[in-house]
């Protein structure tokens, strides 16, 4: 997922004529100004990604809570993807 995220992020910024070789927080702020993401939501999604990277075989409750959070965030993730896709399609 990381490589696709990088490609989408850089594609959107290149479309806008932006320099993509900047600190990540600067890029997030630019994407927020473009109404593609909310920076706070992005960090929440990133934290969740970090949580699911661990093995929770011995703790069903933690695994269930993580899955529920993913389910709640799915619309936000889909909206981000759709926003980026629309911008890229307009360009090409």
ZARO-264302 format. One line per field, with one value per residue (C-alpha): residue in three letters; chain; residue number from 1; z, x, y. Coordinates in Angstrom, 2 decimals, padded with zeros to 5 digits, always signed. Layout:
// residues N
resn <- [ala,...];
chain <- [A,...];
resi <- [NUM,...];
up <- [Z,...];
east <- [X,...];
north <- [Y,...];
//
This chain:
// residues 92
resn <- [unk,unk,unk,unk,unk,unk,unk,unk,unk,unk,unk,unk,unk,unk,unk,unk,unk,unk,unk,unk,unk,unk,unk,unk,unk,unk,unk,unk,unk,unk,unk,unk,unk,unk,unk,unk,unk,unk,unk,unk,unk,unk,unk,unk,unk,unk,unk,unk,unk,unk,unk,unk,unk,unk,unk,unk,unk,unk,unk,unk,unk,unk,unk,unk,unk,unk,unk,unk,unk,unk,unk,unk,unk,unk,unk,unk,unk,unk,unk,unk,unk,unk,unk,unk,unk,unk,unk,unk,unk,unk,unk,unk];
chain <- [A,A,A,A,A,A,A,A,A,A,A,A,A,A,A,A,A,A,A,A,A,A,A,A,A,A,A,A,A,A,A,A,A,A,A,A,A,A,A,A,A,A,A,A,A,A,A,A,A,A,A,A,A,A,A,A,A,A,A,A,A,A,A,A,A,A,A,A,A,A,A,A,A,A,A,A,A,A,A,A,A,A,A,A,A,A,A,A,A,A,A,A];
resi <- [1,2,3,4,5,6,7,8,9,10,11,12,13,14,15,16,17,18,19,20,21,22,23,24,25,26,27,28,29,30,31,32,33,34,35,36,37,38,39,40,41,42,43,44,45,46,47,48,49,50,51,52,53,54,55,56,57,58,59,60,61,62,63,64,65,66,67,68,69,70,71,72,73,74,75,76,77,78,79,80,81,82,83,84,85,86,87,88,89,90,91,92];
up <- [+000.00,+000.75,-002.83,-004.24,-001.63,-002.66,-006.34,-005.72,-003.48,-005.90,-008.89,-007.35,-006.42,-009.79,-011.40,-009.39,-010.45,-006.95,-005.84,-004.51,-002.80,+000.39,+003.97,+004.28,+006.56,+003.96,+001.36,+003.67,+004.29,+000.53,-000.01,+002.72,+001.03,-002.13,-000.14,-000.76,+002.83,+006.36,+008.06,+011.37,+009.60,+007.75,+011.01,+012.47,+009.44,+009.69,+013.38,+012.52,+009.82,+012.42,+014.75,+012.16,+011.41,+014.69,+015.35,+017.67,+017.59,+021.37,+021.82,+019.93,+021.49,+020.22,+016.75,+016.72,+017.72,+014.94,+012.37,+013.55,+013.20,+009.66,+008.83,+010.21,+008.20,+004.90,+003.58,+004.37,+002.58,-000.43,-000.56,-000.54,-003.32,-005.40,-005.02,-006.19,-009.05,-010.30,-010.32,-012.18,-014.74,-015.42,-016.17,-018.45];
east <- [+000.00,+002.85,+004.09,+000.59,+000.05,+003.30,+002.35,-001.11,+000.25,+002.98,+000.63,-001.81,+000.92,+002.62,-000.77,-000.91,+002.64,+003.99,+007.44,+007.06,+010.46,+009.24,+008.68,+005.66,+003.75,+004.07,+002.63,-000.23,-001.03,-001.08,-003.45,-005.68,-005.77,-006.85,-009.74,-008.44,-007.67,-008.04,-004.63,-006.10,-007.99,-004.83,-002.91,-005.79,-005.67,-001.88,-002.10,-004.64,-002.35,+000.41,-001.95,-002.93,+000.73,+000.96,-000.09,-003.09,-003.65,-003.89,-006.23,-009.50,-010.95,-008.10,-008.34,-012.11,-011.74,-009.21,-011.49,-014.40,-012.25,-011.27,-014.92,-015.75,-012.95,-013.68,-015.82,-013.07,-010.51,-012.76,-013.41,-009.67,-009.06,-011.95,-010.75,-007.28,-008.61,-010.82,-007.90,-005.68,-008.40,-008.95,-005.24,-004.95];
north <- [+000.00,+002.40,+002.56,+003.20,+005.92,+007.59,+007.40,+008.92,+011.65,+012.63,+012.40,+014.86,+017.31,+017.04,+017.71,+020.93,+021.86,+021.31,+020.22,+016.67,+016.60,+018.25,+017.09,+014.81,+017.19,+019.95,+017.61,+016.62,+020.27,+020.92,+017.97,+019.35,+022.77,+020.93,+019.35,+015.84,+014.88,+016.14,+016.00,+014.83,+012.04,+011.08,+010.64,+008.61,+006.33,+006.06,+005.15,+002.48,+001.13,+000.88,-000.99,-003.59,-004.28,-006.21,-009.79,-010.07,-013.83,-013.95,-010.97,-011.25,-008.08,-005.89,-007.46,-006.94,-003.27,-002.70,-004.30,-002.15,+000.98,-000.02,-000.48,+002.98,+004.61,+002.86,+005.72,+008.24,+006.09,+005.67,+009.42,+010.16,+007.66,+009.01,+012.61,+011.71,+009.58,+012.43,+014.85,+012.41,+011.60,+015.31,+015.65,+012.62];
//
